[in-house]
Amino acid sequence: MLKFSMLSSGRGSNFEAIMQRIVSKELIAECISLITLPGSKSIDVANKHGIPVRLIEGDNLLSILQSENPDLVVMSGYMRKIPENVFEYFENRIINIHPSLLPAFGGKGCYGIHVHKKVLEAGVKITGVTVHFTNKDYDSGKIITQSSVPVLPGDTPEILASRVLQEEHNVYWQVLRDFSGVV
């Protein structure tokens, strides 16, 4: 069974979507911990599902992850740069989801609503989500899977963000399911 740690400092909607798939037994995996920052809304998700919460204080991320020793580190809405020593120790074991079809609309500063504003400004007709391995360079790791989402006339950044987030919830758990078959 895949054992993963969730690394999140956001609202936790992808975390909740994954946990719902575990509860429904569509995903056979175990979240062994939420690793987060104080005050994160994702803590509410962890508490709801009885998942231990580990708080990042200073530069203790590597020591937390080493003590947890997950098969996979699943990032979702984690808004801090990860130290290089974490990437070295957990090479090809850290994944993230991004709200565009990378490499388009990725990199430093391209997160959340900023991505959707850039998509609309560029006038593209299709955007989507990308699940990728994470490395030291923002949004440049090897792509695991992508799924497209149409950009519709009349879309605002908020409307587009909502539709892309729905697709994130559909895609991310499936990547974990695929990983659970190889662990």
C-alpha positions in Angstrom: 0.0 0.0 0.0 1.2 3.5 -0.9 2.1 5.5 2.2 2.4 9.3 1.5 2.9 12.5 3.3 0.9 15.5 2.2 2.8 18.8 2.0 0.3 21.6 2.0 0.0 25.1 3.3 -3.2 26.1 1.5 -6.9 25.5 1.9 -6.5 21.7 1.4 -9.1 21.1 -1.3 -6.9 18.7 -3.2 -6.0 17.0 0.1 -9.7 16.6 0.9 -10.4 15.2 -2.7 -7.7 12.6 -2.2 -8.9 11.7 1.2 -12.5 11.2 -0.1 -11.2 8.7 -2.6 -9.4 6.8 0.2 -12.6 6.8 2.3 -14.6 5.5 -0.7 -11.9 2.9 -1.3 -11.3 4.0 -4.8 -7.7 4.7 -3.8 -5.9 2.2 -1.6 -3.3 4.4 0.1 -2.6 5.8 3.5 -1.8 9.4 4.3 0.7 9.1 7.1 1.0 12.8 7.9 0.2 16.3 6.9 3.3 18.5 6.9 2.3 22.1 6.9 2.8 25.6 8.3 1.0 26.9 11.4 -2.4 28.3 10.5 -2.9 26.3 7.3 -6.5 25.4 6.5 -5.3 22.0 5.4 -5.0 21.2 9.1 -8.8 21.0 9.3 -8.7 18.3 6.6 -6.1 16.3 8.5 -8.0 16.6 11.8 -11.3 15.5 10.1 -9.5 12.3 8.9 -7.4 11.6 12.0 -4.1 12.3 10.2 -1.1 13.5 12.3 0.0 17.0 11.7 3.6 17.9 11.6 4.5 21.6 11.6 7.4 23.1 9.7 9.5 25.3 11.9 12.5 26.9 10.3 14.4 24.4 8.2 13.2 21.1 9.7 11.4 19.8 6.6 14.1 17.3 5.7 14.2 15.9 9.3 10.4 15.6 9.4 10.3 13.8 6.0 13.1 11.5 7.0 11.3 10.5 10.2 8.1 9.9 8.3 9.9 8.1 5.4 6.9 8.2 3.0 6.9 6.3 -0.3 5.8 9.6 -1.9 5.5 13.3 -0.9 2.4 14.8 -2.3 2.5 18.6 -2.6 -0.7 20.6 -2.9 -0.8 24.4 -2.4 2.6 24.4 -0.6 3.8 28.0 -1.1 7.4 27.8 0.1 10.6 26.9 -1.7 11.7 23.4 -0.8 15.4 23.1 0.2 17.7 21.3 -2.2 18.6 18.7 0.4 15.0 17.5 0.4 15.1 17.0 -3.3 18.4 15.2 -3.1 17.1 12.8 -0.4 13.6 12.3 -1.9 14.6 12.3 -5.6 11.7 11.3 -7.8 9.5 10.9 -4.8 8.0 14.4 -4.6 5.0 15.2 -6.8 3.0 18.4 -7.3 0.0 19.6 -9.2 0.0 22.8 -11.3 -3.1 24.6 -12.7 -1.9 24.8 -16.3 -0.5 22.6 -19.0 3.2 23.0 -18.3 5.6 24.2 -19.5 3.1 27.0 -20.3 2.2 29.4 -17.5 4.7 27.9 -15.0 7.7 29.1 -13.0 8.3 31.5 -10.3 5.2 33.7 -9.5 2.9 31.4 -11.5 0.5 30.0 -8.9 -3.1 30.2 -8.1 -5.2 33.0 -9.7 -2.0 34.4 -11.3 -1.9 31.4 -13.6 -5.5 31.9 -14.8 -5.0 35.6 -15.4 -2.0 34.8 -17.6 -4.0 32.1 -19.5 -6.8 34.6 -20.2 -4.4 37.4 -21.2 -2.6 35.0 -23.6 -5.9 34.2 -25.3 -5.3 30.4 -25.4 -8.3 28.2 -25.9 -7.2 25.3 -23.7 -5.5 25.1 -20.3 -5.5 22.3 -17.8 -3.6 20.6 -15.1 -0.2 19.0 -14.8 1.0 16.5 -12.3 4.8 16.5 -12.2 7.8 15.4 -10.2 9.1 18.3 -8.3 12.7 19.5 -8.4 14.7 22.6 -7.4 13.4 24.6 -10.4 9.8 25.7 -10.1 7.4 23.7 -12.3 10.1 22.1 -14.4 10.2 18.5 -13.2 9.3 15.5 -15.4 5.6 15.5 -16.3 3.6 12.5 -15.0 0.3 13.4 -16.6 -1.7 16.3 -18.0 -5.4 16.9 -18.5 -7.0 19.7 -20.5 -9.7 22.1 -19.6 -11.3 24.4 -22.2 -11.1 28.2 -21.9 -14.6 29.4 -22.5 -15.9 32.8 -23.8 -16.8 34.9 -20.8 -14.4 33.2 -18.4 -13.0 35.3 -15.6 -9.9 34.1 -13.8 -12.1 33.0 -10.9 -14.5 31.0 -13.1 -11.6 29.4 -15.0 -9.8 28.6 -11.7 -13.0 26.8 -10.4 -13.2 24.6 -13.5 -9.4 23.8 -13.4 -9.7 23.0 -9.7 -12.5 20.5 -10.4 -10.1 18.8 -12.9 -7.3 18.8 -10.4 -9.6 16.9 -8.0 -10.4 14.4 -10.8 -6.7 13.8 -11.8 -4.5 13.9 -8.7 -5.9 10.9 -6.9 -5.6 8.8 -10.1 -1.9 9.5 -10.2 -1.6 8.3 -6.6 -3.6 5.2 -7.6 -1.1 4.6 -10.4 1.8 5.0 -7.9 0.2 2.6 -5.5 0.5 -0.2 -8.0 4.3 0.2 -8.2 5.2 0.7 -4.5 
